[in-house]
């Protein structure tokens, strides 16, 4: 029997394709997730080996999703870990405050450059004459989430949440964990990092975890791929692209359908993130809690996954009672 294996296609599974990046929840993603889980559970009894494998696997998944922006992700993690070390070793309260806010400004500035440079330049140019040409700036995948992860870590150090600093590899796993790097939620460093030392899946508490994880994962896939993507591709996008071709009732249904689409999109991502984390023995927060049942605007934002810069800043300032 003659077997012809196309190794170029096989190697293509491990290379980044800018024309077809890995999609969270796609069949290719689920295939890689299954392989990663198999190897992870083989290594699970050895805490250090499983942590290193999960770190490398997370970096690989991010590379498949975002390509060379992986360098930016690693750079942000390493630099902030270094500044966290300086903050941890600094005793003077004023120096600690200046160091913290220096890193807040640097991190927010980096995020602002990628997300808002063209918006700001366009707004400025609107006061003058001439046509505005946007800069060729590509938004890195998940930058909002890993920027606010490192800021959470720095605030935890500032408020002395750590008796000793975590190792660099443990911190980098927190920053790069693939389950929630693309769409959140943003976990606290002092809650996520210690879980790497706990054998959750083999403990009494962890026995029902696999079933719960599978439920979350299947629920997320159904919400994202079957409900959200389906109504988006087959109805909402068609109406929004050319609303004059459709009746007023159809346009109204598309508007209501859009609220359903974004609900199941964010809810699906959140469920998949929670399920994936549980499969690897980590518990992360569930930050999507029936927002359409909110009784006020403030309650709505507490229940919905907040993506915007201003919202994230408010969370930090209020949560940590910074003054």
Secondary structure, 3 states (H helix, E strand, C coil): CCCCCCHHHHHHCCCCCCCCCCCCCCHHHHHHHHHHHHHHHHHCCCHHHHHHHHHHHHHHHHHHHHCCHHHHHHHHHHHHHHHHHHHHHCCCHHHHHHHHHHHHHHHHHHHHHHHHHHHHHHHHHCCCCCCCCCCCCCCCCCHHHHHHHHHHHHHHHHCCCCCCCCCHHHHHHHHHCCCCCCCCCCCCHHHHHHHHHCCHHHCCCCCCHHHHHHHHHHHHHHHHHHHHHHHHHHHHHHHHHCHHHCCHHHHHHHHHHHHHHHHHHHHHHHHHHHHHHHHCCCCCCCCCCCHHHCCCHHHHHHHCCCCCHHHHHHHHHHHCCCC
